[in-house]
């Protein structure tokens, strides 16, 4: 009689199926821990490619285990690798993906991830402002106070986007296409009824209208009046926007120092209000002015 041994007959089945499945799960968890530890060692040594190699293996294990918490942990660690490489934008992408996963399973790590993203975004803003300051220091000083060449066609859409970002200005959305005289009439009405928010918003729109027509002195006057109003009513977001507008005109006039001070103040105000969108728009405008690549 011929005995045919199957593959599974070779191994002794001394445990139940549940035991084997449980043991397999333990081995996967152990493999995951080992892969993460190796990646951590490589990151500590500054060997980013090797760290990413083992993190890629780790995330495959996490996916096979269908463990969203571990997937998020790997994405977070991948972000740390790019943060260590000073590739902050890429790092933020990984952190945000990790946050989405943590949120989808209502993980307690969600809030920690949110705080980490905010901290890295602040770090990014600080670095970018430092780059702008360095660029400013490297810019040759003109022997006479003159005007810098500014690509208005490039700046204007970004400027309008920043202005429209203000909720109080967005209420006047139809007014953005109004004539200058119509805006002045609306300003008179707002002033008469003591609508300070409306008055400040219309001053911004009037100034933007003049800026678009390259009447920078007229625009500066309207923006200065808006700054006084928003300072009194302590509207920090609107005040930050006005600082950007004034900084832009200072730059065009050739006053680099005053321009940078206004941009820095705007970023500080936006950060204080947790308005990352306004900060990004401001930095984008500054990049265009100072020729700093994003």
Secondary structure, 3 states (H helix, E strand, C coil): CCCCCCHHHHCCCCCCHHHHHHHHHHHHHHHHHHHHHHHHHHHHCCCHHHHHHHHHHHHHHHHHCCCHHHHHHHHHHHHHHHHHCCCHHHHHHHHHHHHHHHHHCCCCHHHHHHHHHHHHHHHHHHHHHHHHHHHHHHCCCCCCCCCCCCCHHHHHHHHHHHHHHCHHHHCCHHHHHCCHHHHHHHHHHHHHCCCHHHHHHHHHHHHHHHHHCCCHHHHHHHHHHHHHHHHHCCCHHHHHHHHHHHHHHHHHHCCHHHHHHHHHHHHHHHHHCCCHHHHHHHHHHHHHHHCCCC
